[in-house]
Amino acid sequence: MNPVATIRVLLVEDEAGDAHLVRMKLGQSQSEHFDLCWAQSLTEAQQCLAASSFDVMLLDLSLPDSEGLATVHSARAMAMAIPIVVLSGRGDTDFALTALEAGAVDYMVKGDFGYDGLARVIRYALLRTEMEARNNLLVAALEAAANGIVITDKDAVVIWTNPAFSRLTGYSREEAVGHKPSDLIKSGLQDEAFYQDMWANLLDGRHWRGELINKRKNGSLYYEELNIAPVKNSAGEITHFIGIKEDISVRKEMEAQLQKLASTDPLTGLFNRRVFLERLEQEQAKVARLRRYSAVLLMLDLDFFKRVNDTYGHATGDTVLKAFAEIARNNSRATDIPARLGGEEFAILLAGADKSDALTMAERLRQQVAEIVIDHEAGPVRITVSIGAAILLADDVNSEAVLHRADAALYEAKDRGRNRTYWSCF
Ligand SMILES: [Mg+2]
């Protein structure tokens, strides 16, 4: 509080002698100036309130137009926002408490003001009102926050949650209070080590942040980013934890889409070159590591594809590529990696396949491609594919070797008249 500020006091007191005493006491204050307005009844007090504003009301309970606790109730109703300090002739503690319950912020026995007592009570009443207003403001901010907020005691038992917490988890504040969050929303999808790490940080007094999958009241799962801060008292002991939760399901979904975009060819939806080469390298390592495991690489190239583009246009060329990709996909097992390496160049990595599997698959695919007919106003468009096949060898230093062999086989298939599969003899 600013020490030179003027404090506007509404004194409601019917005894002139008592009013004089209050005026005198407040006039003695060194630290602030009191601007006093004196009303002798509730009716007069109402007129004062209508005419100007006040910081605090000093209220005598025995007035010509009101008596006892009813006076507090009436004054409260007239001036909701102003702290009321009750002045009474009684030194009765029980009555004082009743007055506080009725809405007064403090209570003083008349004639018992001491040197600075009354000024101090007023200062305290103002400070308390200011703190309450500030507290209400902070609670309103937490209530309005978009992120779920949960406050627990030191044993992680919930004592307060905000509406966003309820929107996120499906649990109302009443349902959450008294329980541990782990009893409500733990999905079981994080291992014990995850929670051990979290608690090791928190109990050490450190802030913790993590992403986890939790479970709503209705059983559905969601991704959340969780920030937890331990709250300590002045002795440095942890008294509470504050958890702030953000639903990141949408972000996770977008990340998955981006991941898909980054790993697939946009035209055909097949894997792109980068993913294909990674998987080929992994498969090469597997072949080198496991006896009796084999895998085959098919390199596929559409015959005379440039002619299709030049004759019928790029839109038709794209239709051909998509039709081919569809066949490649349909002939692949879940473990295979069909990919577009660029232009009209494709590859299929047949994981776990041997020569016989691979040649059967390649031949079936070649025939289906030869049956493709794309309608075009200039007449039906047909296409064929040449395929080079090579097996991954345990002795290969890396996947470059099999790529080279399959390429050579593809060249041989082209050289021998196209629309055929050639098996690398090396
Ligand atoms: Mg009186």
Residues whose N, C-alpha, C, O or C-beta is under 5 A from the ligand:
A	BS01	MG	D14 E15 D60 S62 L63
